[in-house]
């Protein structure tokens, strides 16, 4: 195996270094969360929403009334320029609401907002990746479904402040509709990060715009920033490409490969050593599902065919020993290996 590892492409070695960093940060966030919330208090927070789809249906049941609106607060937008024209006017009013809520809760709540609106190129890319097939009023642009062009964060120092902030957001009359609520303390992101996210229809001074609000527990956010957790996630988002659901699914595959007992390498350990440790661990586990996933990664994602064949042969040997040569699963592995060849 070592001779094969010596021929691995440098970018693919980097992949496993990033995978190590990603899992190390994820495990660090999970440990901190357990320390801060041994009773997991924030997982129980619930906010009632109307939902983007009628009766909990699919894309065919989408509520077109939540598509972004023009300056009159009623007409659906017809261009990217119209979305940004409204968003630019909404931004200071939206910030004013967040400032008022932060002040009402107490000094440990800080309002954080990116300078200006979400960059146009990023919004257009998100629209293309996630909403290009979604119905739009009057065949308008998909960017009308991008709800984080105006967005802000309420950063809370304590669990109690998080709960108080959510309560005030629910009561604020400028939020006319709550479309979506994600409690990521109950369901963390693929990199372990946890916060709360709301997508809301904000209405003030005749303007109507759907915005995004995040509520953070500051110690967790500070840990993620300090350990550059988002950089690792961004690497995989660019590597796997596609929608958020696609990236999440691929990262779940990576979690299955490394397994629940993965011990991240210390800082300074070369990425090549991480790769070797993962391959050895998967093979020694004799877990044919992990072997299959690793073979698929080497073949389809990294184009490392020698390694794919090496792991595939190990998977085949385990299946033959366990099930015999006439087993359907053994035949499937033969077919997979033929594809590698």
C-alpha positions as a printed NumPy array, in Angstrom:
array([[  0.   ,   0.   ,   0.   ],
       [  2.804,   2.413,   0.809],
       [  4.004,   2.342,  -2.799],
       [  0.506,   3.348,  -3.923],
       [  0.357,   6.144,  -1.355],
       [  3.638,   7.499,  -2.688],
       [  1.902,   8.121,  -6.03 ],
       [ -1.078,  10.049,  -4.652],
       [ -1.704,  13.435,  -6.274],
       [ -0.808,  16.373,  -3.986],
       [ -4.329,  17.835,  -4.169],
       [ -5.761,  14.548,  -2.967],
       [ -3.359,  14.415,  -0.05 ],
       [ -4.563,  17.92 ,   0.804],
       [ -8.138,  16.579,   0.756],
       [ -7.37 ,  14.262,   3.674],
       [ -5.629,  17.018,   5.593],
       [ -8.776,  19.12 ,   5.25 ],
       [-10.893,  16.138,   6.283],
       [ -8.811,  15.823,   9.441],
       [ -9.2  ,  19.546,  10.195],
       [-12.928,  19.391,   9.531],
       [-13.488,  16.513,  11.942],
       [-11.175,  17.954,  14.573],
       [-13.112,  21.24 ,  14.599],
       [-16.435,  19.419,  14.625],
       [-15.444,  17.339,  17.639],
       [-14.17 ,  20.455,  19.42 ],
       [-17.48 ,  22.266,  18.934],
       [-19.407,  19.218,  20.141],
       [-17.271,  19.013,  23.295],
       [-17.718,  22.73 ,  24.021],
       [-21.465,  22.483,  23.498],
       [-21.659,  19.641,  26.03 ],
       [-19.654,  21.709,  28.506],
       [-21.877,  24.789,  28.082],
       [-25.168,  22.891,  28.003],
       [-24.93 ,  19.603,  29.889],
       [-28.74 ,  19.495,  29.892],
       [-29.008,  20.552,  26.218],
       [-31.455,  23.334,  27.104],
       [-31.516,  25.078,  23.716],
       [-32.539,  21.953,  21.807],
       [-36.043,  22.38 ,  23.236],
       [-36.612,  25.869,  21.769],
       [-39.389,  25.847,  19.17 ],
       [-40.771,  28.65 ,  16.98 ],
       [-43.998,  28.235,  15.037],
       [-43.694,  28.943,  11.317],
       [-46.008,  28.847,   8.315],
       [-43.499,  27.084,   6.079],
       [-42.499,  27.827,   2.516],
       [-44.624,  24.995,   1.136],
       [-48.368,  24.57 ,   1.558],
       [-49.421,  21.687,   3.782],
       [-45.78 ,  20.657,   4.163],
       [-45.714,  19.717,   0.487],
       [-42.963,  19.774,  -2.117],
       [-41.797,  22.358,  -4.652],
       [-45.122,  22.133,  -6.475],
       [-46.797,  23.501,  -3.329],
       [-44.531,  26.515,  -2.855],
       [-46.106,  29.696,  -1.499],
       [-45.465,  32.187,  -4.279],
       [-46.515,  35.054,  -2.   ],
       [-43.139,  34.807,  -0.227],
       [-41.176,  35.554,  -3.394],
       [-39.303,  38.849,  -2.946],
       [-41.308,  42.026,  -3.622],
       [-40.714,  45.322,  -5.388],
       [-40.689,  48.741,  -3.717],
       [-44.503,  48.815,  -3.577],
       [-44.399,  45.857,  -1.17 ],
       [-46.794,  43.883,  -3.373],
       [-45.53 ,  43.209,  -6.886],
       [-43.092,  40.299,  -7.388],
       [-39.6  ,  41.362,  -8.421],
       [-38.679,  40.973, -12.064],
       [-34.91 ,  41.476, -11.885],
       [-31.855,  41.249,  -9.667],
       [-31.694,  45.045,  -9.625],
       [-35.176,  45.264,  -8.113],
       [-34.281,  42.846,  -5.305],
       [-31.241,  44.898,  -4.367],
       [-33.098,  48.205,  -4.634],
       [-35.56 ,  47.061,  -1.978],
       [-32.896,  45.342,   0.131],
       [-30.804,  48.504,   0.26 ],
       [-33.703,  50.45 ,   1.763],
       [-34.696,  47.662,   4.142],
       [-31.194,  47.147,   5.567],
       [-31.098,  50.126,   8.002],
       [-34.647,  49.453,   9.203],
       [-33.827,  45.793,   9.763],
       [-30.689,  46.718,  11.713],
       [-32.716,  49.115,  13.843],
       [-35.018,  46.263,  14.86 ],
       [-32.085,  44.028,  15.805],
       [-30.468,  46.858,  17.791],
       [-33.686,  47.412,  19.741],
       [-34.021,  43.725,  20.569],
       [-30.392,  43.501,  21.677],
       [-30.801,  46.53 ,  23.947],
       [-33.975,  45.116,  25.455],
       [-32.335,  41.794,  26.366],
       [-29.141,  43.182,  27.841],
       [-25.514,  44.096,  27.384],
       [-24.344,  40.58 ,  26.565],
       [-26.263,  40.625,  23.26 ],
       [-24.341,  42.065,  20.324],
       [-25.692,  42.82 ,  16.857],
       [-23.37 ,  41.682,  14.082],
       [-23.988,  42.428,  10.432],
       [-21.841,  42.049,   7.363],
       [-20.952,  45.351,   5.731],
       [-23.702,  45.969,   3.229],
       [-25.825,  43.385,   1.478],
       [-24.931,  39.868,   0.366],
       [-22.678,  40.154,  -2.683],
       [-24.623,  39.967,  -5.928],
       [-22.431,  37.211,  -7.404],
       [-22.892,  35.042,  -4.32 ],
       [-26.656,  35.565,  -4.324],
       [-26.855,  34.675,  -8.007],
       [-24.753,  31.56 ,  -7.45 ],
       [-26.991,  30.474,  -4.581],
       [-30.055,  31.03 ,  -6.764],
       [-28.502,  28.918,  -9.515],
       [-27.406,  26.102,  -7.187],
       [-30.539,  25.863,  -5.045],
       [-33.506,  27.423,  -6.827],
       [-32.965,  27.244, -10.591],
       [-35.802,  24.71 , -10.986],
       [-38.202,  26.478,  -8.622],
       [-41.365,  28.157,  -9.904],
       [-41.267,  31.962,  -9.888],
       [-44.16 ,  34.438, -10.295],
       [-44.369,  35.658, -13.908],
       [-41.282,  33.555, -14.729],
       [-39.143,  35.932, -12.69 ],
       [-35.506,  35.298, -11.72 ],
       [-34.594,  32.6  ,  -9.177],
       [-32.866,  35.219,  -7.035],
       [-36.326,  36.103,  -5.743],
       [-36.041,  33.018,  -3.524],
       [-32.757,  34.107,  -1.929],
       [-33.692,  35.228,   1.563],
       [-30.327,  36.201,   3.059],
       [-29.487,  39.261,   0.968],
       [-30.437,  41.191,   4.102],
       [-29.242,  39.257,   7.118],
       [-28.019,  39.869,  10.629],
       [-26.843,  38.063,  13.74 ],
       [-27.754,  38.472,  17.388],
       [-24.736,  37.155,  19.281],
       [-25.63 ,  36.112,  22.836],
       [-23.262,  35.524,  25.73 ],
       [-25.566,  33.176,  27.629],
       [-28.183,  30.507,  27.061],
       [-30.76 ,  32.704,  28.791],
       [-30.099,  35.547,  26.363],
       [-30.632,  33.249,  23.383],
       [-34.036,  32.269,  24.751],
       [-34.964,  35.914,  25.474],
       [-33.917,  37.068,  22.   ],
       [-36.028,  34.404,  20.317],
       [-39.035,  35.434,  22.425],
       [-38.706,  39.096,  21.368],
       [-38.276,  38.194,  17.7  ],
       [-41.501,  36.209,  17.855],
       [-43.359,  39.173,  19.371],
       [-41.986,  41.941,  17.117],
       [-44.739,  43.286,  14.857],
       [-42.283,  44.194,  12.094],
       [-41.906,  40.479,  11.526],
       [-45.209,  39.749,   9.82 ],
       [-44.517,  36.137,   8.863],
       [-42.095,  33.529,  10.144],
       [-41.371,  31.311,   7.168],
       [-38.656,  29.064,   8.521],
       [-36.97 ,  28.246,  11.819],
       [-33.961,  26.011,  12.227],
       [-32.815,  25.028,  15.681],
       [-29.297,  23.89 ,  14.924],
       [-28.673,  23.198,  18.596],
       [-31.021,  20.268,  18.008],
       [-29.777,  19.537,  14.468],
       [-26.219,  20.93 ,  14.047],
       [-24.691,  21.734,  10.666],
       [-22.367,  19.142,   9.068],
       [-19.348,  20.751,  10.772],
       [-21.015,  20.639,  14.189],
       [-21.832,  24.34 ,  14.346],
       [-25.019,  25.167,  16.208],
       [-27.159,  28.291,  16.274],
       [-30.73 ,  29.285,  15.487],
       [-31.845,  30.583,  12.127],
       [-35.037,  32.306,  11.101],
       [-36.28 ,  33.409,   7.702],
       [-38.894,  36.094,   8.198],
       [-40.973,  38.536,   6.21 ],
       [-39.923,  41.967,   7.475],
       [-42.306,  44.867,   6.837],
       [-41.668,  48.508,   7.768],
       [-42.467,  51.873,   6.199],
       [-44.274,  50.215,   3.298],
       [-41.327,  47.986,   2.406],
       [-41.606,  44.195,   2.46 ],
       [-38.579,  41.931,   2.242],
       [-37.759,  38.433,   3.415],
       [-34.642,  38.466,   5.592],
       [-32.542,  36.022,   7.562],
       [-31.711,  36.241,  11.264],
       [-29.186,  34.088,  13.076],
       [-29.019,  33.825,  16.853],
       [-25.635,  32.661,  18.116],
       [-24.313,  31.459,  21.444],
       [-21.098,  33.453,  21.422],
       [-18.654,  30.952,  23.03 ],
       [-19.452,  28.441,  20.276],
       [-19.117,  31.041,  17.536],
       [-15.804,  32.257,  18.944],
       [-14.47 ,  28.697,  19.032],
       [-15.512,  28.12 ,  15.42 ],
       [-13.877,  31.366,  14.291],
       [-10.675,  30.769,  16.273],
       [-10.269,  27.28 ,  14.808],
       [-11.251,  28.372,  11.28 ],
       [-14.075,  25.866,  11.184],
       [-15.772,  27.621,   8.289],
       [-12.628,  27.409,   6.148],
       [-12.713,  23.616,   6.312],
       [-16.416,  23.604,   5.466],
       [-15.895,  26.02 ,   2.557],
       [-13.204,  23.746,   1.148],
       [-15.64 ,  20.823,   0.953],
       [-18.47 ,  23.013,  -0.31 ],
       [-16.279,  24.012,  -3.243],
       [-14.91 ,  20.496,  -3.707],
       [-18.293,  18.766,  -3.867],
       [-20.151,  21.718,  -5.427],
       [-23.914,  21.829,  -5.819],
       [-26.672,  22.667,  -3.38 ],
       [-26.464,  22.703,   0.413],
       [-28.26 ,  19.339,   0.476],
       [-25.712,  17.847,  -1.916],
       [-22.751,  19.045,   0.148],
       [-24.39 ,  17.823,   3.361],
       [-24.938,  14.361,   1.845],
       [-21.308,  14.116,   0.714],
       [-20.054,  15.178,   4.146],
       [-22.252,  12.499,   5.695],
       [-20.482,  10.031,   3.404],
       [-17.146,  11.281,   4.722],
       [-18.368,  10.772,   8.297],
       [-19.264,   7.165,   7.468],
       [-15.798,   6.602,   6.01 ],
       [-13.828,   7.939,   8.984],
       [-16.198,   6.196,  11.409],
       [-17.443,   7.16 ,  14.876],
       [-14.127,   6.432,  16.58 ],
       [-12.035,   8.727,  14.39 ],
       [ -9.226,  10.373,  16.365],
       [ -7.995,  13.508,  14.548],
       [ -4.264,  13.885,  14.039],
       [ -2.49 ,  16.576,  16.02 ],
       [ -1.427,  19.854,  14.467],
       [  1.715,  19.415,  12.387],
       [  0.98 ,  15.829,  11.346],
       [  1.303,  15.517,   7.578],
       [ -1.863,  14.99 ,   5.564],
       [ -0.347,  11.902,   3.952],
       [ -0.149,  10.245,   7.372],
       [ -3.836,  11.066,   7.929],
       [ -4.701,   9.404,   4.621],
       [ -2.754,   6.274,   5.535],
       [ -4.363,   6.089,   8.995],
       [ -7.857,   6.352,   7.517],
       [ -7.207,   3.645,   4.906],
       [ -5.706,   1.313,   7.504],
       [ -8.567,   1.937,   9.937],
       [-11.212,   1.236,   7.287],
       [ -9.511,  -1.981,   6.17 ],
       [ -8.941,  -3.234,   9.715],
       [-12.564,  -2.549,  10.618],
       [-13.711,  -5.036,   7.942],
       [-16.789,  -2.829,   7.622],
       [-17.768,  -3.467,   4.01 ],
       [-19.956,  -0.37 ,   3.849],
       [-17.035,   1.879,   4.872],
       [-14.849,   0.057,   2.37 ],
       [-17.398,   0.622,  -0.385],
       [-17.67 ,   4.335,   0.413],
       [-13.891,   4.736,   0.48 ],
       [-13.523,   2.893,  -2.827],
       [-16.155,   5.157,  -4.374],
       [-14.344,   8.249,  -3.053],
       [-11.009,   7.156,  -4.522],
       [-12.545,   6.195,  -7.851],
       [-15.241,   8.791,  -8.536],
       [-14.11 ,  11.857,  -6.611],
       [-10.332,  11.672,  -6.468],
       [ -9.501,   9.532,  -9.548],
       [ -7.031,   7.491,  -7.502],
       [ -7.745,   4.212,  -9.262],
       [ -4.901,   2.172,  -7.75 ],
       [ -6.14 ,   2.963,  -4.255],
       [ -9.719,   2.297,  -5.281],
       [ -8.693,  -1.136,  -6.56 ],
       [ -6.656,  -1.833,  -3.409],
       [ -9.567,  -1.087,  -1.086],
       [-12.03 ,  -2.822,  -3.418],
       [ -9.993,  -6.036,  -3.283],
       [-10.006,  -5.879,   0.51 ],
       [-13.781,  -5.412,   0.503],
       [-14.16 ,  -8.37 ,  -1.855],
       [-12.032, -10.62 ,   0.366],
       [-14.117,  -9.778,   3.434],
       [-17.383, -10.454,   1.587],
       [-16.184, -13.797,   0.203],
       [-15.021, -14.887,   3.66 ],
       [-18.279, -13.76 ,   5.236],
       [-20.871, -14.718,   2.62 ],
       [-19.264, -17.084,   0.119],
       [-18.568, -16.634,  -3.582],
       [-22.176, -16.966,  -4.741],
       [-23.468, -14.032,  -2.704],
       [-25.136, -11.177,  -4.621],
       [-23.078,  -8.602,  -2.735],
       [-19.876, -10.309,  -3.862],
       [-21.039, -10.013,  -7.457],
       [-21.748,  -6.327,  -6.941],
       [-18.22 ,  -5.754,  -5.669],
       [-16.789,  -7.566,  -8.704],
       [-18.804,  -5.239, -10.917],
       [-17.55 ,  -2.189,  -9.041],
       [-13.953,  -3.323,  -9.405],
       [-14.491,  -3.927, -13.123],
       [-15.585,  -0.306, -13.363],
       [-12.311,   0.779, -11.764],
       [-10.321,  -1.283, -14.246]])
